[in-house]
Amino acid sequence: MESSIDNVIGLGLLRQPKEVYFGPGQRFQIPRIVESLGEHALVCTDSRMADTDDFAEIARTIESRGVRVSVFAETEPDLPRSNVMALQKRYAEADVDVVIGVGGGSCLDMAKVAALVLAHGGDIRDYYGEHLVPGPGLPLLTVPTTGGTGAEVTCIAVVFDADRGMKVGVASPHLEAYAAFVDPELTLTCPPGLTAATGADALSHLIEAFTDRSKNPDAEDIQRHLYVGKNRLTDMYCRTGLELLNTSLERVAADPSDLSARADTMLAAFCAGMAINTAGTAGAHAIQSPIGNLTHTPHGFGVGALLPYIMRFNLPARVSVFAEIGRIFGVADPTSSETEQARAAIVRVEEILAALGVPLNLDALGLDPQDFQFVAEQAMLATRLTANNPRPLTAEAIIAILKHGHGDDRSWWDA
């Protein structure tokens, strides 16, 4: 792909579900769609969600249409490969017609890979990487219950492979949902910590997608790669999502029962998912993965803690884009320089994260400085993410970011 980080070819590219239902009460559309797709539905969720009245209602209304419902409620955070193997062993011969994911990002990723392995067999390891899925899986419906990951509309699933000690992505357009049901009422019972972590995740998705590289792919690149760079269509979603999160996250933190704020946050997370589906995430996500493995801290808190420092590192390559974010947030003085407007955007991101209770330094996550080299080496292995970063990332640059982040050094610096 062309080396320029600017979109010189004017590309616009999206990948998306066939149908999206957004708004309070839209979960009641699910039975009608399921009925049209088959007679046996497998619902993937976790133990917390499976015990809720909302989940019981969804299952009951599907069964009222004469559809058999099986439930896999053993999904764990960060989706271990062992979960995928257990589901496959249990349902490989069960004649499942449609898979439904209900829950947070791991539950939705579980549903994606379930639809894949039940259709094509094999070990999930056979599909690690880009475009290795041979064809469509079972029809997939996604029902998010958090406002953050955007996994309801992305065509990637992330699996933690314990033998490799790392998270690995399965990326293919064939993982795209048939339909997504984005109902903010389902987030009202989301615990405060999870609300904060997923909100920070959505914010990080939007910041990274909007400041990513524009890779100017040709036709072959688009066929071979999922993440082909920031483009005109992803930018539209980023602008909308950032405008929404600028007010909604602080409102949710102040009043978790505020349905309007929940709806705005969920719509922003959806926008972020639409953007990262072709733009991809970047440096913060690459660095967070090994930090999360070492510290066992929530993904959203990890990328949130990294954002102040990765933004400062990327600022020289994206001054005008960060300045636009400052104007979207309403914090940039239009009479000041672009650099000052850009810095105002970064400070505003920190204010939003602080309102959510996200730690703003890596020491608070429990990261030990003696692990900086390991984190940098592991992050550099995530080439599908590091390739999106607007400034080239090296192990030395990552160590510099980690040093600033661990020391809570938010001065303006050039790594």
N, C-alpha and C positions, 0 to 999 in steps of 0.2 A: 504494500500500500504506500501511497505517496507520503513523503516524510513531513510535509507541512502540517502544523497543528491547526491551521485555519481551514474552513470549509470552502475551498476554492472551486469546487464543482457544483456547489449549491444543492447537495444531496439532502433528501428527506426520506427516512425509512423507519417504519414501525413494524413490529410483529405483535399480534394481539389475538385474544379469543374470538370465537365466532359471535358470541353474544355476551354483553355485560349488563347486569341489572344492578343499578345503584339506587340506594335510598332506604329510609326506614320501612321495614315490613317486606322488603323484596325477597327475603328468605322464603316467603310463602309461594314464590314462583317455582321453587325447586321440584316439588312432586310432579308438576305437569311436564317439566323437561325430562325428569328421570323416567317417567312412564313411557315417553316416546323413544327411549334409548334401550330398553330391555326389561327383563323380568327379575334380575338379581343384582342388587346394588351393594357394593362393599364401601363402607364409610370408614375413613381413616381419621383418627383423632387421638387425643391423649386422655389420661385418666381424669384430669380435672374437668375438662370439657364434657366428657362422657357422663358425668354426674349432674349436669345442669339441666334445668327445666327446658331451656332453649333447645338443647340437643335432643332431649326426649321428644319434644314437640316436632322437630324436623323428622326424626325417624318415624314417628307415629303417622305423620301426614303422608310420608312416602308409602308406608305400608297400607294406608287407607286406599291407595290407588291399585292395590293388588300386587305390589312389587315386594319381593323378599328382600330383607335388609340384614346384612351381616356387618358386625362392627369390630374393627381392630382398634382397640383403645390403649395400646401399649407404646405409642410413639413417645420417645424421649427427646429432651432438648438436644439440638445439634444433630439430630437424626443419625444415630450409630448404624453402621452397616449391619450389625446384628439384628436390628429391628426389621430391616428389609428382608433378611434371610428368614426370620421367623414368620413374617407375613407370607412370603412366597411358599414356604413349606406347608402352611396351613391352608392356603387358598388356591394353589396351583391347579388343582383338579375340581374346583368348586363351581365352574361354569359362571364366573362373574361376567356380567354384561357391561356394567358402568361403575366407575370409581368416583367417590366423592371425598374431598378433603374438607374437614371442618376444624378450624383452630388457627393457631399461629403458623409461622413460617415453616417450622419443622413438620407439622401435620400436613400442610399443603405440599411440601416436598415429598413426604411419605406417599401421598396420593399419586403424585406424578410418577415416582419410580414404581409404585405398585401397578399403575396402568401400563407401564413399560414392561416390567418383568413378567406380568401375567399374560401379556400378549406375545412376547418374544422369547421368554425363557432366558436361561443363562444366568451368570453371576452379574450383579450390578457392576462389578469391576470391569466387565466387558465393555461398558458404555462410558467409563470415565473419559472425559475430554469433550471435544467438539464434533458434532455431526457424525457420531458413531452409532446412533439409533437407526436401524434399517428401515423403519416405516412407522406409520401411526400406531399408537398404543390403543388401549381401550378408551372409550369416551370418558373424559375427565370433567368433573364439575368442582369448582373451588369456592369455598365459603369462608372467608377470613373472619376471625373474631378479635383481631388486634388491628390497630391503625399504625402500621409501620413497615412491614417487610415488602409489600407489593407482590408477594409470591403468587397471589391469585392470578396475575397476568403475565408472569415471566415464564420463559421456557428453559429454565435451568433449575436443577435440584442439587443441593449440596449435602453430601454424605460424609460423616466422620468415619474414616477407616482406621480402626485402632491399631492394626498391624503396621500401618504406615505412619501412625501418629499424627495425622493431618486430615483436614477437610479436603474433599475432592469434588469437583463439579461434574455433573452430567448435563451437557448443554446441547440442545437440539430443538429445532422448531417443532418436532413431533411431540414435545412435552407440553405444548401449548394447550390450555384448557379449551374444551368445547364451549363452556359457559362459566362465567364468574358471577357470584351473587354477593354484592358488597353492601351489607346491611349494617349501618352504624348502631342499631339497637343491640346488636350482638356484642358490642364493645363496652356496654355500660357496666358489665360485671367484671371487666378486665382488672386485675389487681394493680394497685398504684405503681409498683416496681416494674411490672411488665409494660404498663402504659408508658412509663418514662423511657424504658429501654427501646421499645419499638418506635416511639416518637423520635428519639434521637437517631434511630436507624433510617427512618424516612427522610429526616433532614440531611443526613449524610449522603443518602442516595441522590437527592436533588442537587446538593452542592457538587458532588463528584461528577454526576452526569452533565451538569451545566458547564463545568470547567474542564471536562475531559479533552482529549485530543480529538480533532476532526481528521479522520484518517484518509478521506478521499478514496474509498475503495472502488475498484473496477468490478465488473460483473462476476468475475471468477472469485475475487475476494469475498463478495457478498454470499456466494454459494458455499465457500469454505469456512467462513468465520461467523460466529454469532455476534460478537462485539465489533462493529465496524465504525465506531466513532460517533461523537456528538454530531447532530445534524439539525436541520431546520425544524423537523417535526418533533424531535425529542426536546428541543429548546422550548417549543410551545408548552409542552407538558411541564417542564421545569419551571417556567415563569409562573404558571398557574399554581403549581404546588408550593413554591416558595412564598407566594403572596398569601396563600391560605395558612401555612404553618407559622407565618410571622405573627399571627394573632391567636390561632387555634390552640397551639401547644400550651401557651401560658394559661389560657382559659380552662383547658382540660386539667392542668395541674392545680388550678385554684378550685375547680368544681368538677369532679369526675362525673357527676350526673348531668352535666350540660350536654344535651343531645345535639344541639347545634354545633358546639365545639367538637364533639366526637365525630359528627358527620363531616365537618371541614377537614379534620385530621385524616379521616379515612379516605376522603376524596384526594387529599394531597398525597397520601401513601400510594393510592392507585396511580396517580400521575407519575410518581417516582418510579413505580414498577414499569409503566409504559415507557419511560425514558431509558431506564437501565437495560431494558430488554434488547436494545441495539447499541446504546452508548456504552453500557457497562459501568461498573464501579472501578475504583482506581486505588491509589496508594493507601488510603486509610483502611480499606478492606483487606488489602494484601498484608499489611503490617498487623492488623488486629488478629488475624487467624492464629498465628503462633503465640501471640500474647494470650489469647483466650484459652489455648490449649495448656499454657503454663499456669495461668492464674485462675482458671475456671470462673471467669467473670462473664456476665451477659454480653452477647455480641454488640447490642446497641450501646451499652456503656463503654465498651472498648473503642468502637469507632467514634463515639462522641468525645471521649477523652483525647483521642488522637487529632480530631478536627482542628483545634486551634493551631496545632503545630504543622500539620500537613498543609493547611491553608497558607500559613506563612511561608512555607517552603515553595509552594506553587505560585505565590503571588506575582513574582517577577515575570512569569510566563503568561499570566492571565489578569493583568491589571484592569483592562477594559471590562472583562466579564465580571470580575468581583465588584467593580464600580457599578455595573448594571444591577447586581444583586443589592448593593446598597441603596440604589434608587427604588428597586422593587420593595425593599423593606421600609422605605421612607425615612432612612437615617442619613442619607448622603446629602451633603450641602452641594447643590448644583453649581455654586460659584467657586467651590474648592477644586483642587487638582484631582485628576482621576485616581492618583495614588491615595489621597486622603479619603475619597469616596469608597475606594476598595477596602481600605483599613476599617472604615466605619461598618462595612458589611460583616467583616470578620468579628469585630467586637459585638455586633448584634447577634451573631450566631452563638457566641459565648454566653450572652445574656439569656437567650432562649434555653440553652443547655443547662445553665445554672438554675433557671426556674423549674426545670424538670427534676433537678437533683442529680444530674449526671456529673460524676467527678471530672474535673478539668485538668487532671495531670495523671501521669502513669504510675507515680508512686502510690496513689490512692488505690490503684488496681492491684497492687502487690507485686509489680514487676521488679525483679532484682537486676541491678545494673550488670551483674556478671552474665546475664542472659542476653545482653544486647546483640552480641555477635551472632548467637544462635537465631534470634528473632530476625535479624537482617538476612541471614542466609536462607531461612525458611521463606521469608517474604519474597525474596528474589525468585523462588521457584514458582510463584503464582504469576506466571508470565502473562496469562490472559487478563490480569488486573494491572500489573505494572506497566504493560504496554499502553494502557489508557491514560496514564498520568501525564499531565501537560508538561511537566519538567522530567527529564530522564531520571530514573531512580537507579542508584547503585547501592551496594551494601554500605559503603562509606556514608552516602547521603542519608540512608535509613538510620544508621547509628547516630548521626548528628541530630536527626529528628527525635530519636528516642532520648538523647541526652537533654535536649531542650524540654521535651515533654515530661521527663522524670523530674527535672529541676523546676518545673512550673515556670519556665522562662518564656514569657509571652512578649518579650521585646521584639521589635521588628528587625529581622535578621535575614541573612542570605547564606544558605547552606552551601 
